[in-house]
Amino acid sequence: MSIHRITLYTDTYVDSVVQLSGTRAMRGLDGVVWASAAMATPANVETLAAEGFDTSEIGNAGANDLFVAVNADSDELAEAAREAGESAMFAPRTNASGEAAEKPARTMAQAIARQPDTNVAVISVPGDYATLEAHKALSAGLDVLLFSDNVSVEDEIALKERGNRIGRLIMGPGAGTAMLGHTCLAFANVVKEGSIAVVAAAGTGAQEAAGLVDRWGAGVSHVIGLGGRDLTAKIGGLTAKQAMGRLVADDATEIIFLVSKPPNPQVAHEVLAAAKGKKVVAALIGIDKDFEAPEGVIVTRTLEAGAIAAAKLAGQTPPDVTEGLVEQVRAIAETLPAERTLVRGLYSGGTLCYESLVVLGETLGDVYSNTPLDKSLGLPAPEGAHTSLDLGEEEYTKGRPHPMIDPEARIELLREQAADPKVAAILMDVVLGYGSHENPAGELGPVFKEIRDAGGPQVIVYVLGTQQDPQGYDAQKKAFEEAGVLVTQTAQRAALAAAAIASRKPEIAAISL
């Protein structure tokens, strides 16, 4: 009999990263069926009820109250899990000398008083409070990485217009990555210093862009996240234009690499024009082929093509990303039963999922998704359809960690899809770097081997990262390959390899889009 236990910490707010550390600590214990550390928002309380907890135990708790919920095999295990979660979130921190660290500042003003040379604020609070905190940061003269989402368009415009007036950047809302002055913020990869600056309205798109040019020998000067709406007609590229102005004036930056899902064409032209004076590459994923770029700007429809162009401008010779791939795909396809013809994408990165929909759509036809390119291709998908899911969306992360942080979040779906006798290929991304799981291959590799040994579909993985990342690109890649996974050099190649396997047309793996 399992034990359900909830502990409530009233008037205790911790940000999402701290919540996730507590959740991970509890779920790592043997005998814990399910556990979560989260704020008592209506959505999270609903998740508790769905997991069989008696939510009356937390009464009228709200978004400023933290709960720790454990479903374990015994009272003793439930208590041990609670203690592990509490320790992960609240244990006294120490400094580099091993001495007790100062208690965290409770306000932005306190933090700035302790560290008066601060020039960037990273804001990760619920959307209802994020706008006010961002305005406080602007008032203090800081640039802002606004990690929070659920900020209204109107508030975003107001923040960015104010930032423009006073010369401060508002990166976001929903900006998950940045690297300024070679300091990594939020989810970020460790890259060599160099001459390419990445400006991106796409989080994992920015990470892939920076990671690929790093692995291909070119370094990165800055990564500036814009937030996913910045290049829309409503926002008008307010942060993008400001970022371009800063980078044009930056002697360390010679090449600007713009990354986005298809932007508003007029806004894209204005942003690209603002980069005049620098070499510019724009990877506008899936953009119409008739899009006319300003003179001298290289426009590509995939991240891979954009990274190749940027690396070449930096004087590097990128590798042949198709080398040996057609032969590998042909050998895999020959081993699969004829009835295995479908592709399943299980992505942690929203931009990479979007690119997979573009690539698979142009090679296989209709692909259904929770984030479809066309509303008619939303879920539920019909029988026998290809699907590609963004598992970082809210419907998959309620009450559980983001799949970049916890590979376990994808394992249930992975096993479910692998058991389908019609699935030929399962597509996945694995994102390395700061903020991500410390050893995703250690969690996912055994499951991939289990699928291979059972005669299941081919698993194809794109590892997003660099050799300098804490997890180590080469070590992760090798571990996946030893588990029978096909590891490709880019996300685009992974999607093309899946399409080639499913259609039994190996030549698709080598095409350009």
C-alpha positions as CSV (number, residue, x, y, z in Angstrom):
1,M,0.0,0.0,0.0
2,S,1.4,3.4,-1.0
3,I,1.5,6.4,1.3
4,H,0.4,9.8,0.1
5,R,1.8,12.7,2.2
6,I,1.7,16.5,1.7
7,T,3.7,19.0,3.7
8,L,2.8,22.7,3.3
9,Y,5.3,25.6,3.7
10,T,3.1,28.7,3.9
11,D,4.4,32.1,2.7
12,T,7.4,30.3,1.2
13,Y,8.2,31.1,-2.4
14,V,11.1,29.4,-4.2
15,D,11.7,29.7,-7.9
16,S,11.2,26.9,-10.4
17,V,14.8,25.8,-10.5
18,V,14.8,25.3,-6.7
19,Q,11.5,23.5,-6.9
20,L,12.9,21.1,-9.5
21,S,16.0,20.4,-7.3
22,G,13.7,19.3,-4.5
23,T,11.6,17.2,-6.8
24,R,14.6,15.5,-8.3
25,A,16.1,14.7,-4.8
26,M,12.8,13.0,-3.8
27,R,12.3,11.1,-7.0
28,G,15.8,9.8,-6.8
29,L,15.0,7.6,-3.8
30,D,14.1,3.9,-4.3
31,G,10.5,3.3,-3.2
32,V,9.2,6.7,-4.1
33,V,6.4,6.3,-6.6
34,W,5.9,10.0,-7.3
35,A,6.9,13.2,-5.7
36,S,6.8,17.0,-6.4
37,A,7.9,20.2,-4.8
38,A,5.8,23.1,-6.3
39,M,3.9,26.2,-5.5
40,A,0.2,25.7,-4.7
41,T,-1.2,27.2,-7.8
42,P,-4.6,25.9,-9.1
43,A,-2.9,23.9,-11.8
44,N,-0.4,22.2,-9.4
45,V,-3.2,21.4,-6.9
46,E,-5.2,19.9,-9.8
47,T,-2.1,17.7,-10.6
48,L,-2.0,16.6,-6.9
49,A,-5.6,15.5,-7.1
50,A,-5.0,13.6,-10.3
51,E,-2.1,11.8,-8.5
52,G,-4.5,10.6,-5.7
53,F,-3.6,13.1,-3.0
54,D,-6.3,14.6,-0.7
55,T,-5.9,18.2,-1.5
56,S,-8.1,19.3,1.4
57,E,-4.9,18.9,3.5
58,I,-3.5,22.1,2.0
59,G,-6.8,24.1,2.6
60,N,-6.7,27.5,1.0
61,A,-3.0,27.5,0.1
62,G,-2.1,29.6,-2.9
63,A,0.7,30.6,-5.3
64,N,2.9,31.9,-2.5
65,D,2.8,28.7,-0.6
66,L,5.1,25.7,-1.3
67,F,4.1,22.1,-0.9
68,V,6.1,18.9,-0.9
69,A,4.1,15.9,-2.0
70,V,5.3,12.3,-1.8
71,N,3.8,9.0,-2.8
72,A,6.0,6.3,-1.4
73,D,5.9,2.6,-0.4
74,S,6.0,3.3,3.3
75,D,5.8,6.0,6.0
76,E,9.5,5.8,6.5
77,L,10.3,6.3,2.8
78,A,7.8,9.2,2.5
79,E,9.6,10.9,5.4
80,A,13.0,10.3,4.0
81,A,11.9,11.7,0.7
82,R,10.4,14.8,2.3
83,E,13.7,15.3,4.2
84,A,15.7,14.9,0.9
85,G,13.5,17.4,-0.9
86,E,13.7,19.9,2.0
87,S,17.4,19.6,2.2
88,A,17.9,20.1,-1.5
89,M,15.8,23.3,-1.4
90,F,16.7,24.8,2.0
91,A,20.0,23.3,3.3
92,P,22.5,26.0,4.3
93,R,24.7,27.0,1.5
94,T,28.5,27.4,1.8
95,N,30.9,29.7,0.0
96,A,34.1,28.6,-1.8
97,S,36.0,28.6,1.5
98,G,33.4,26.2,3.1
99,E,32.0,28.9,5.4
100,A,28.3,29.4,5.8
101,A,27.0,31.5,2.9
102,E,25.1,34.7,3.6
103,K,21.3,34.2,3.6
104,P,19.8,35.0,0.2
105,A,18.6,38.5,-0.3
106,R,14.8,38.8,-0.1
107,T,14.4,41.8,-2.5
108,M,16.2,43.1,-5.5
109,A,17.2,46.2,-3.6
110,Q,18.9,44.0,-1.0
111,A,20.7,42.0,-3.7
112,I,22.0,45.2,-5.5
113,A,23.1,46.7,-2.1
114,R,25.3,43.6,-1.5
115,Q,26.6,43.5,-5.1
116,P,26.6,47.1,-6.3
117,D,28.4,46.4,-9.6
118,T,25.5,44.2,-10.8
119,N,24.5,45.0,-14.3
120,V,22.0,42.1,-15.2
121,A,18.9,40.9,-13.4
122,V,17.6,37.3,-14.1
123,I,13.9,37.2,-13.2
124,S,12.2,33.9,-12.6
125,V,8.9,34.5,-10.7
126,P,5.3,33.8,-11.7
127,G,4.1,35.9,-14.6
128,D,1.8,37.9,-12.3
129,Y,4.8,39.4,-10.5
130,A,7.4,39.3,-13.3
131,T,6.5,42.6,-14.9
132,L,6.8,44.6,-11.7
133,E,10.2,43.0,-10.9
134,A,11.5,43.7,-14.4
135,H,10.5,47.4,-14.0
136,K,12.4,47.5,-10.7
137,A,15.4,46.1,-12.5
138,L,15.1,48.8,-15.2
139,S,14.8,51.5,-12.5
140,A,18.1,50.1,-11.0
141,G,19.8,50.5,-14.4
142,L,20.0,46.8,-15.1
143,D,19.6,44.7,-18.3
144,V,17.0,42.0,-17.7
145,L,16.8,38.4,-18.6
146,L,13.1,37.7,-18.1
147,F,13.0,33.9,-17.7
148,S,9.3,34.1,-16.6
149,D,6.5,33.5,-19.1
150,N,2.8,34.3,-18.8
151,V,3.6,38.0,-19.3
152,S,1.0,39.9,-21.4
153,V,1.9,41.3,-24.8
154,E,1.0,44.8,-23.5
155,D,3.4,44.4,-20.5
156,E,6.1,43.1,-22.8
157,I,5.7,46.1,-25.1
158,A,5.8,48.6,-22.2
159,L,8.9,47.0,-20.7
160,K,10.8,46.9,-24.0
161,E,9.8,50.5,-24.9
162,R,11.0,51.6,-21.6
163,G,14.2,49.6,-21.9
164,N,14.9,51.2,-25.3
165,R,14.4,54.7,-23.9
166,I,17.0,54.1,-21.1
167,G,19.3,51.9,-23.1
168,R,18.7,48.6,-21.2
169,L,17.9,45.3,-22.8
170,I,14.8,43.3,-21.9
171,M,15.5,39.7,-23.0
172,G,12.2,37.8,-22.8
173,P,9.7,37.1,-21.5
174,G,10.2,33.4,-21.8
175,A,13.9,33.9,-22.6
176,G,15.6,30.7,-21.5
177,T,19.2,31.3,-22.4
178,A,21.8,34.1,-22.8
179,M,25.5,34.6,-22.6
180,L,26.8,38.1,-22.0
181,G,30.4,38.9,-21.7
182,H,31.0,35.1,-21.8
183,T,28.8,34.7,-18.6
184,C,26.2,32.0,-19.0
185,L,22.7,32.7,-17.9
186,A,19.8,30.3,-17.4
187,F,20.1,27.2,-19.7
188,A,23.3,27.8,-21.6
189,N,26.2,26.0,-23.2
190,V,29.9,26.6,-22.6
191,V,31.4,27.9,-25.8
192,K,34.8,29.2,-26.9
193,E,35.3,32.9,-27.2
194,G,35.0,34.1,-30.8
195,S,33.5,36.5,-33.3
196,I,30.0,35.2,-33.8
197,A,27.1,36.7,-31.8
198,V,23.8,34.8,-31.6
199,V,20.6,36.8,-31.4
200,A,17.6,34.5,-31.0
201,A,13.8,34.5,-30.5
202,A,14.2,30.8,-29.8
203,G,15.8,29.2,-26.7
204,T,17.1,25.9,-27.9
205,G,17.6,27.4,-31.3
206,A,20.1,29.8,-29.8
207,Q,21.7,26.9,-28.0
208,E,22.1,24.8,-31.1
209,A,23.4,27.8,-33.1
210,A,26.1,28.5,-30.5
211,G,26.9,24.9,-29.9
212,L,27.3,24.0,-33.6
213,V,29.6,26.9,-34.5
214,D,31.6,26.1,-31.4
215,R,32.0,22.4,-32.3
216,W,33.0,23.5,-35.8
217,G,35.9,25.7,-34.6
218,A,34.3,29.2,-34.5
219,G,33.8,30.9,-31.2
220,V,30.9,33.0,-29.8
221,S,31.1,36.5,-28.5
222,H,27.5,36.8,-27.0
223,V,24.1,35.0,-27.0
224,I,21.2,37.4,-26.7
225,G,17.7,35.9,-26.1
226,L,14.8,38.0,-27.3
227,G,11.7,36.0,-26.2
228,G,9.6,34.2,-28.6
229,R,7.3,37.1,-29.5
230,D,9.9,39.8,-30.2
231,L,9.8,39.4,-34.0
232,T,6.1,39.5,-34.3
233,A,4.2,42.4,-35.8
234,K,2.9,43.4,-32.3
235,I,6.2,43.6,-30.6
236,G,8.0,44.9,-33.7
237,G,11.5,43.5,-32.9
238,L,12.0,46.1,-30.0
239,T,14.8,44.0,-28.3
240,A,16.2,42.6,-31.5
241,K,16.9,46.1,-33.0
242,Q,18.4,47.2,-29.8
243,A,20.6,44.1,-29.6
244,M,21.7,44.7,-33.2
245,G,22.8,48.2,-32.3
246,R,24.9,47.0,-29.4
247,L,26.5,44.3,-31.5
248,V,27.3,46.6,-34.4
249,A,29.2,48.7,-31.9
250,D,30.9,45.7,-30.3
251,D,34.5,45.2,-31.6
252,A,34.5,41.5,-30.5
253,T,31.6,40.7,-32.8
254,E,32.2,40.3,-36.5
255,I,29.2,38.1,-37.5
256,I,25.6,38.3,-36.2
257,F,23.7,35.0,-36.4
258,L,19.9,35.7,-36.1
259,V,17.7,32.7,-35.1
260,S,13.9,32.6,-35.2
261,K,10.8,30.7,-36.2
262,P,9.3,32.6,-39.2
263,P,9.1,36.2,-38.2
264,N,6.9,39.0,-39.5
265,P,8.6,39.8,-42.8
266,Q,8.6,43.6,-42.3
267,V,9.9,43.3,-38.8
268,A,12.6,40.9,-40.0
269,H,13.7,43.4,-42.6
270,E,13.9,46.2,-40.0
271,V,15.9,44.0,-37.7
272,L,18.3,42.8,-40.3
273,A,18.8,46.4,-41.6
274,A,19.7,47.4,-38.0
275,A,22.7,45.0,-38.3
276,K,24.3,47.0,-41.2
277,G,28.0,47.1,-40.8
278,K,28.4,43.4,-39.7
279,K,28.2,40.2,-41.6
280,V,24.8,38.6,-41.0
281,V,23.3,35.1,-41.2
282,A,19.6,34.6,-40.5
283,A,18.3,31.1,-39.8
284,L,14.5,31.7,-40.1
285,I,13.2,28.1,-39.6
286,G,10.7,27.2,-42.3
287,I,10.5,30.7,-43.8
288,D,8.8,30.9,-47.2
289,K,11.3,30.3,-49.9
290,D,10.4,33.6,-51.6
291,F,11.4,35.7,-48.6
292,E,13.8,38.4,-49.9
293,A,16.5,39.4,-47.5
294,P,18.3,42.7,-47.4
295,E,21.4,42.7,-49.6
296,G,24.4,40.9,-48.2
297,V,22.4,38.9,-45.6
298,I,22.5,35.1,-45.8
299,V,19.1,33.6,-45.1
300,T,18.6,29.9,-44.4
301,R,15.5,27.8,-43.5
302,T,17.2,25.5,-41.0
303,L,19.6,25.9,-38.0
304,E,22.1,23.5,-39.6
305,A,22.3,25.6,-42.8
306,G,22.6,28.8,-40.8
307,A,25.4,27.4,-38.6
308,I,27.3,26.2,-41.6
309,A,27.1,29.6,-43.2
310,A,28.2,31.4,-40.0
311,A,31.1,29.1,-39.4
312,K,32.3,29.6,-43.0
313,L,32.1,33.4,-42.6
314,A,34.3,32.9,-39.6
315,G,36.9,31.2,-41.7
316,Q,36.1,27.6,-40.6
317,T,35.4,24.5,-42.6
318,P,32.4,22.7,-41.2
319,P,32.4,18.9,-41.4
320,D,30.2,17.0,-43.8
321,V,27.1,16.5,-41.7
322,T,25.9,13.7,-44.0
323,E,29.1,11.6,-44.0
324,G,28.2,8.0,-43.7
325,L,24.6,8.8,-42.8
326,V,22.9,7.3,-45.9
327,E,24.7,4.0,-45.4
328,Q,23.7,3.9,-41.7
329,V,20.1,4.6,-42.5
330,R,20.0,2.0,-45.2
331,A,21.4,-0.7,-42.9
332,I,18.8,0.2,-40.2
333,A,15.9,0.3,-42.6
334,E,16.7,-3.2,-43.9
335,T,16.3,-4.6,-40.4
336,L,12.9,-3.2,-39.7
337,P,9.7,-5.1,-40.3
338,A,7.6,-3.7,-43.2
339,E,4.8,-2.5,-40.9
340,R,7.1,-0.1,-39.1
341,T,6.5,3.1,-41.0
342,L,5.8,5.9,-38.5
343,V,7.9,8.6,-36.9
344,R,7.5,9.8,-33.3
345,G,9.3,12.9,-32.0
346,L,9.7,13.4,-28.3
347,Y,11.4,16.7,-27.8
348,S,12.5,18.7,-24.8
349,G,13.4,21.8,-26.9
350,G,10.5,23.8,-28.4
351,T,12.6,25.2,-31.3
352,L,14.0,21.8,-32.2
353,C,10.5,20.3,-32.2
354,Y,9.3,23.1,-34.5
355,E,12.2,22.4,-36.9
356,S,11.3,18.7,-36.9
357,L,7.8,19.6,-37.9
358,V,9.1,21.6,-40.8
359,V,11.6,18.9,-41.9
360,L,9.2,15.9,-41.5
361,G,6.4,17.9,-43.1
362,E,8.4,18.5,-46.2
363,T,9.6,14.9,-46.5
364,L,6.8,12.7,-45.1
365,G,3.7,14.9,-45.3
366,D,1.3,15.7,-42.5
367,V,2.8,15.6,-39.0
368,Y,0.6,16.1,-35.9
369,S,1.7,17.9,-32.7
370,N,0.7,19.7,-29.6
371,T,2.4,22.7,-31.2
372,P,1.4,22.1,-34.9
373,L,2.4,24.2,-37.8
374,D,-1.2,24.2,-38.9
375,K,-4.1,24.1,-36.4
376,S,-5.7,21.3,-38.4
377,L,-2.8,19.1,-37.4
378,G,-3.3,19.3,-33.7
379,L,-3.9,16.5,-31.2
380,P,-5.4,13.9,-31.0
381,A,-3.7,12.5,-34.1
382,P,-5.6,10.1,-36.3
383,E,-4.5,6.4,-36.4
384,G,-1.4,5.9,-38.5
385,A,-0.2,9.5,-38.3
386,H,3.3,10.8,-37.7
387,T,3.6,12.9,-34.6
388,S,6.3,15.2,-33.0
389,L,5.6,16.5,-29.5
390,D,7.1,19.4,-27.5
391,L,7.3,17.9,-24.0
392,G,8.4,21.1,-22.5
393,E,4.9,22.5,-22.9
394,E,2.7,23.0,-19.9
395,E,0.5,20.0,-20.5
396,Y,3.5,17.7,-20.1
397,T,5.3,19.6,-17.2
398,K,2.4,20.1,-14.7
399,G,3.7,18.7,-11.4
400,R,6.9,17.4,-12.9
401,P,10.3,18.7,-14.0
402,H,11.1,20.0,-17.4
403,P,12.5,17.2,-19.6
404,M,15.8,19.1,-20.1
405,I,16.3,18.8,-16.4
406,D,14.9,15.4,-15.8
407,P,15.1,12.7,-18.5
408,E,12.7,10.6,-16.6
409,A,9.9,12.9,-17.8
410,R,10.2,11.3,-21.3
411,I,10.8,7.7,-20.4
412,E,7.2,6.8,-19.9
413,L,6.2,8.1,-23.4
414,L,9.4,6.6,-24.9
415,R,8.4,3.1,-23.7
416,E,4.9,3.6,-24.8
417,Q,5.9,4.6,-28.4
418,A,8.5,1.9,-28.6
419,A,5.8,-0.7,-27.9
420,D,3.8,0.4,-31.0
421,P,4.6,-2.1,-33.7
422,K,4.0,0.6,-36.4
423,V,6.7,3.0,-35.2
424,A,9.9,2.9,-37.3
425,A,11.9,5.7,-35.6
426,I,11.7,7.7,-32.4
427,L,13.3,11.2,-32.6
428,M,14.7,12.8,-29.4
429,D,16.9,15.8,-28.5
430,V,19.3,15.8,-25.5
431,V,20.3,19.2,-24.4
432,L,23.6,19.6,-22.4
433,G,24.9,22.6,-20.6
434,Y,24.2,24.5,-17.4
435,G,20.7,23.9,-16.1
436,S,20.3,20.5,-17.8
437,H,20.6,17.1,-16.2
438,E,24.1,16.2,-15.2
439,N,24.1,12.8,-17.1
440,P,21.2,12.3,-19.5
441,A,22.9,9.3,-21.1
442,G,23.0,7.6,-17.8
443,E,19.3,7.9,-17.5
444,L,18.2,7.4,-21.1
445,G,20.9,5.0,-22.3
446,P,19.6,1.9,-20.5
447,V,16.1,2.5,-21.8
448,F,17.4,2.9,-25.4
449,K,19.3,-0.4,-25.0
450,E,16.2,-2.0,-23.7
451,I,14.3,-0.9,-26.8
452,R,17.1,-2.1,-29.1
453,D,17.3,-5.5,-27.4
454,A,13.6,-6.0,-27.7
455,G,13.6,-5.4,-31.5
456,G,11.8,-2.1,-31.2
457,P,12.1,1.0,-33.5
458,Q,15.3,2.9,-34.1
459,V,16.0,5.6,-31.7
460,I,17.6,8.7,-33.2
461,V,19.2,11.3,-30.9
462,Y,20.6,14.8,-31.5
463,V,22.9,15.8,-28.7
464,L,22.9,19.6,-28.3
465,G,26.1,20.7,-26.6
466,T,29.8,21.2,-26.6
467,Q,32.8,19.4,-25.3
468,Q,33.3,22.1,-22.6
469,D,29.8,21.6,-21.2
470,P,29.7,19.9,-17.7
471,Q,28.3,16.7,-19.2
472,G,30.9,16.5,-22.0
473,Y,29.6,16.2,-25.6
474,D,31.9,13.3,-26.6
475,A,31.1,11.3,-23.5
476,Q,27.4,11.6,-23.9
477,K,27.5,10.9,-27.7
478,K,29.6,7.7,-27.1
479,A,27.3,6.5,-24.4
480,F,24.2,6.8,-26.6
481,E,26.0,5.1,-29.5
482,E,26.9,2.2,-27.3
483,A,23.2,1.8,-26.5
484,G,22.4,1.4,-30.1
485,V,21.3,4.9,-30.8
486,L,21.8,6.7,-34.1
487,V,23.4,10.1,-33.1
488,T,23.5,12.8,-35.8
489,Q,25.5,16.0,-36.0
490,T,22.5,18.3,-36.2
491,A,18.8,18.3,-35.3
492,Q,17.9,18.7,-39.0
493,R,19.9,15.5,-39.8
494,A,18.1,13.6,-37.0
495,A,14.7,14.5,-38.5
496,L,15.8,13.6,-42.0
497,A,17.3,10.3,-40.9
498,A,13.9,9.5,-39.2
499,A,12.0,10.4,-42.4
500,A,14.5,8.3,-44.5
501,I,14.1,5.2,-42.2
502,A,10.3,5.5,-42.0
503,S,9.9,5.9,-45.8
504,R,12.7,3.4,-46.7
505,K,14.3,6.1,-48.8
506,P,17.9,6.4,-47.4
507,E,18.8,9.2,-49.8
508,I,16.5,11.6,-47.8
509,A,19.0,11.6,-45.0
510,A,21.4,13.6,-47.2
511,I,19.1,16.3,-48.8
512,S,19.3,20.0,-48.2
513,L,16.2,22.1,-47.3
